[in-house]
Amino acid sequence: MAKLLKRLVEILEEEKAFDRTGEEPVVRFVQPEELQKELSIELSEEPSSENEIETAIRKTVRYSVKTFSPHFHNQLFAGTDDYGLAGSWLTDALSSSQYTYEVGPVFTLMEREVIEKSLELIGYPSMPDGDGILCPGGSLSNMYGMVMARYKAVPEVKTKGLAGLPQLVCFTSEGGHYSILKGAHWLGLGTENVYKVKCDELGRMRPDDLKAEIERARKQGHLPFFVNATCGTTVLGAFDPLPEIAAVCREENLWLHVDACLGGTLQLSRKYRDRLKGIELSNSVAWNPHKMLGAPFQCSLFLVKGKNALHEANCAGARYLFQQDKHYDVSWDTGDKSVQCGRKVDGAKFWLMWKARGTKGLRKSVDVAMFAVEYFYERIKTRPGFRLVLPQFEGCNICFWYVPPSMRGQSETQEWWEKLYKMTAKIKERMMIDGTLMIGYSPLSYKNLGNFFRMVVTCQPPPTKASMDYAIDKIEELAADL
Ligand SMILES: *Cc1c(COP(=O)(O)O)cnc(C)c1O
């Protein structure tokens, strides 16, 4: 076993998987049909030789996207913190679940500490008045928020189901994440019962429209139970005005969940935590340290106020796991707070990285990342060809178009815009083929916008002025003859 793992590390090094100089390609893009030929992907009756396995590992590394590259800005996550990765490997090496203290003693303590510190970070009461759990991703963390809110509003739903209840409805902004829609489907509410609240020109939820939508729902005889506000919307990176939204929720007696999957990390920064002002007024929060902060995938926290609330809403009391007559304090068995049975240990990697860096170190990495975003913004603001989607920068992502030289100085008709939207995809294609840069693009239907680039900067690898300059220069180079 150890020999195999040592060999794996060697291959990762030989293939420069962790290269942070930016000199290696961020991707070696090959079309699926070609890739199939390149790798011997089929599984067979006979075992493979040691050599074949080594080749398979090597090619996996070679043809995978190098998220550790300073030129990867394609998603909301990127490379990981070194200690985080070590923690992740440690977890896997000890192959365990997280539901009972019995089977995960150390991991149980680590998860609790991570939750305690995270509660403190967002200004929630500490345990047992605050609580939390690590979830398989932010979509699930958001669904936990919906489940908790619904249980609070109509506790009988747990045993009796939805039949006989008025139509339950929830609210999120136009810019909110689609996981709320999925949650509405999975929870039997239906996607039509997610009311989309309008955003202002910076992509932030408008509290006046929230109020109006709640009123509209009540007039229709529906039962509002959940408001989702977002800190760091997925595309524009906007932060909803939490104090105003919290005031509406208080007046209307509604559960306020904050989807801070992306923006929650800014809470670590003294300079930027202002963007999440009011988060402590909410009932629950979702935060993905696996995004900006660089905890290894997956690491998502659901945090909630209310003693025992998480347990009461989710427990099913399975006696084969959660025997009440164990020889230790069974309140350390956290599994019945979860919707899952077996639960991957996601707290340990975050714990190890937090332990190694200290809150101070994590804070610094956030400030370094935000310095880079601001620098990128300042540089493209006035640079010929670059065009910002939002009138000012108040979020965490930067959305922009790049107008190639051949399209400048023309009248900006509908056709011109359509062409620009196609250009965005074309420039992206060139990035991928060239393998030198990855920045994602997106349309935004509620604003009637076609494709634009979404520049994302994360803490790992730490971005620099040079990596920001590189991205700007590269886009200009790739689009020069378009
Ligand atoms: C990424 C994201 C999610 C979903 O998180 P996953 O871990 O990808 O499921 C939810 N909300 C926002 C705002 C996000 O950016």
The ligand as an SDF file (V2000), in Angstrom:
LIG
                    3D

 15 15  0  0  0  0  0  0  0  0999 V2000
  -21.3860   26.9200   -5.7020 C   0  0  0  0  0  0  0  0  0  0  0  0
  -22.5850   27.4970   -5.1200 C   0  0  0  0  0  0  0  0  0  0  0  0
  -23.5670   26.6700   -4.5760 C   0  0  0  0  0  0  0  0  0  0  0  0
  -23.5340   25.1700   -4.7110 C   0  0  0  0  0  0  0  0  0  0  0  0
  -22.4730   24.5920   -4.0520 O   0  0  0  0  0  0  0  0  0  0  0  0
  -21.9980   23.1150   -4.4830 P   0  0  0  0  0  0  0  0  0  0  0  0
  -20.9820   22.7680   -3.4550 O   0  0  0  0  0  0  0  0  0  0  0  0
  -21.4060   23.2620   -5.8540 O   0  0  0  0  0  0  0  0  0  0  0  0
  -23.1940   22.2380   -4.4750 O   0  0  0  0  0  0  0  0  0  0  0  0
  -24.6400   27.2660   -3.9610 C   0  0  0  0  0  0  0  0  0  0  0  0
  -24.7380   28.6000   -3.8770 N   0  0  0  0  0  0  0  0  0  0  0  0
  -23.8120   29.4280   -4.3930 C   0  0  0  0  0  0  0  0  0  0  0  0
  -23.9770   30.8990   -4.2410 C   0  0  0  0  0  0  0  0  0  0  0  0
  -22.7040   28.9050   -5.0300 C   0  0  0  0  0  0  0  0  0  0  0  0
  -21.8120   29.7390   -5.5730 O   0  0  0  0  0  0  0  0  0  0  0  0
  1  2  1  0
  2  3  1  0
  2 14  2  0
  3  4  1  0
  3 10  2  0
  4  5  1  0
  5  6  1  0
  6  7  2  0
  6  8  1  0
  6  9  1  0
 10 11  1  0
 11 12  2  0
 12 13  1  0
 12 14  1  0
 14 15  1  0
M  END
$$$$
